[in-house]
Amino acid sequence: MTPTLTLISVGIALMTIILSIFGASWLNQRALEKHTDLLREMFAAEFKAIDTRFAAIEARFEARFAAIEARLDRIERQLDAVFKPSLPK
């Protein structure tokens, strides 16, 4: 084999290795982007479900506090009716 042919073969082999490395890197990047998009969609769905649950819990607490407030107002009115301030005679 001549030295020129050897150099050409080595050059082609190096170019092939470099191209294959860049190709594999590009394909890996594309795969990572797809996985990232899938994770983003999954987390968005999970956060939406959690947000819905918190909204339901908040509504329940607001209803309970409103009921407690109404009961306390009723008790306060009853106590005011029983213990009316009166002037001494």
N, C-alpha and C positions, 0 to 999 in steps of 0.2 A: 504494500500500500504506500502510496506517495504521501509526503507530508502535507501537501495541499488538500488532498482528499480527506486525510485525517482531520485537519483543521475545519474543513467544511462539515464533516460529520459531527464533530464536537460542537460546532456552532449551532447546527440544526438541533442537536440534542438539548443544548442549553436553552434555546428559544422554545422548544417544546415543553421543557420542564417549567420555564417561567410562565408560559401561556397556560399550562395546566394549573399552576398554583393560583394565578389570577382568576381563572375560570372557576375553580373550586371556591375561592374566597367570595366571588360574586354570587354563586349559587347559595352558599351558606348565608350570605347577607339577605338574600331574598327569602330563604326559609325562616330566618329570624324575624324578618318583618311580618311574615304571615302569622307566626306564633304570637308576636307582640300584638297584632291586630285582634287575634282571637282572645287573648287575655284581656285586652281592653274592653271588648264587647262583653266578656263574661263578668268582669268587675262592674261594668256599667249596669248590667242586669241585676247583679247582687246588691249594688248600692241603691238601685231603684226599689228593690224589695225591702231593704232595710229602711229606707225612707218612708215607704208605705206603712211598715210596722210601727215606726216611731210616730207617724201622723195618727194612726189608730190609737196608740197608747196615749198620746197627747189629748185626743178627743175624749177618751174615757176619763182621764184625770180632770179635764175641764168640766165634764158632766158631773163627776162626783163632787168637785169643789162647789159647783153651782148648787147642788142638792144640799150640801152641808151648810152653805151660806143661807139658803132659804130656811133650813131648819133652825139655824141660830137666830135668824131674824124673827121667826115665829116665837121662839123661846124668849127672846128679848121683849117682844110685844106683850107676851103673857106675864112676864115678870114686871114690866112697867104697869100693867093693869092691876096686878096684885099689890104692888108696893108703890102706890101713888103718893107723892109727897103731899102732905097736908100741913096746913098752918096750925100752930097751937091755939087753943081756945082761951 
